[in-house]
Amino acid sequence: MTLRHIVTWKLASESAEERAEQAARITRELRGLVGVVPTIQTLSVGADVVGGGNWDLALVADFADADALDAYQTHPAHQAIVGYVRSVVSSRSAVDFEL
């Protein structure tokens, strides 16, 4: 089994420039977890490029199972990013499903 973890974020700032900077930082930092958090099988993250009513940022990551996902979420390198993300987002949505 592979577990796919999908997260989307709405950034709180009214400024498009500030949201772009925040999305770039989150993207860079999350991509930096590959090779650091051993349970990540694949990870893609990026800012929305269409606009309109879309959310600002999305992550898609694959893990072997729920224990591997938990190890990622509790890993100190991931936790180091979580505080910043929480400080700039207004909403978060997530879903996890088996492939």
C-alpha positions in Angstrom: 0.0 0.0 0.0 1.0 3.6 -0.6 -0.6 6.4 1.2 -1.0 9.7 -0.7 -1.1 12.9 1.5 -2.5 16.0 -0.1 -2.5 19.4 1.6 -3.7 22.8 0.3 -3.3 26.1 2.0 -4.9 29.6 1.6 -2.4 32.3 2.6 -3.8 35.0 4.8 -2.0 38.1 3.3 -4.0 40.5 1.2 -0.8 41.3 -0.8 -0.2 39.1 -3.9 3.5 39.9 -3.7 3.7 38.8 0.0 1.7 35.6 -0.7 4.1 34.8 -3.6 7.1 35.3 -1.3 5.5 33.1 1.4 4.5 30.4 -1.1 8.1 30.4 -2.4 9.5 30.0 1.1 7.1 27.2 2.0 7.8 25.4 -1.3 11.6 25.7 -0.8 11.5 24.5 2.8 9.2 21.5 2.2 11.2 20.4 -0.9 14.2 20.5 1.4 12.7 17.7 3.5 13.3 15.2 0.7 16.4 13.2 1.7 16.1 14.5 5.3 12.9 12.8 6.3 13.5 9.2 5.3 9.9 8.1 5.1 9.1 10.5 2.2 8.8 8.4 -1.0 7.8 11.3 -3.2 7.0 14.9 -2.6 5.7 17.7 -4.9 4.8 21.1 -3.7 4.1 24.4 -5.4 2.1 27.6 -5.7 -1.0 27.9 -7.8 -0.3 29.4 -11.2 -3.9 29.9 -12.4 -5.4 32.1 -9.7 -9.0 33.0 -9.4 -10.7 31.1 -6.5 -7.9 28.5 -6.3 -6.0 27.9 -3.1 -2.5 29.4 -3.0 -0.3 26.3 -2.4 -0.5 22.5 -2.5 1.5 19.6 -1.4 1.3 16.0 -2.7 3.5 13.4 -0.9 3.5 9.6 -0.9 4.4 7.4 2.1 4.5 3.6 2.6 1.7 3.7 5.2 0.1 5.7 8.0 3.1 5.1 10.3 5.4 6.6 7.7 3.2 9.6 7.4 3.2 10.1 11.1 7.0 9.8 11.2 7.1 12.6 8.6 4.6 14.8 10.5 6.4 14.5 13.8 10.0 14.7 12.3 11.9 17.6 13.8 12.7 19.0 10.3 9.0 19.1 9.4 8.1 20.5 12.7 10.6 23.4 12.2 8.6 24.4 9.1 5.1 24.0 10.6 5.3 27.1 12.8 6.0 29.4 9.9 3.3 27.8 7.8 0.7 28.2 10.6 1.8 31.9 11.0 1.0 32.8 7.4 -2.0 30.6 6.4 -5.7 31.4 6.9 -7.0 27.9 6.0 -5.7 24.4 5.5 -7.3 21.3 4.0 -5.9 17.8 3.8 -6.8 14.4 2.6 -5.0 11.0 2.8 -5.9 8.1 0.6 -4.5 4.7 -0.5 -3.1 4.2 -4.0 
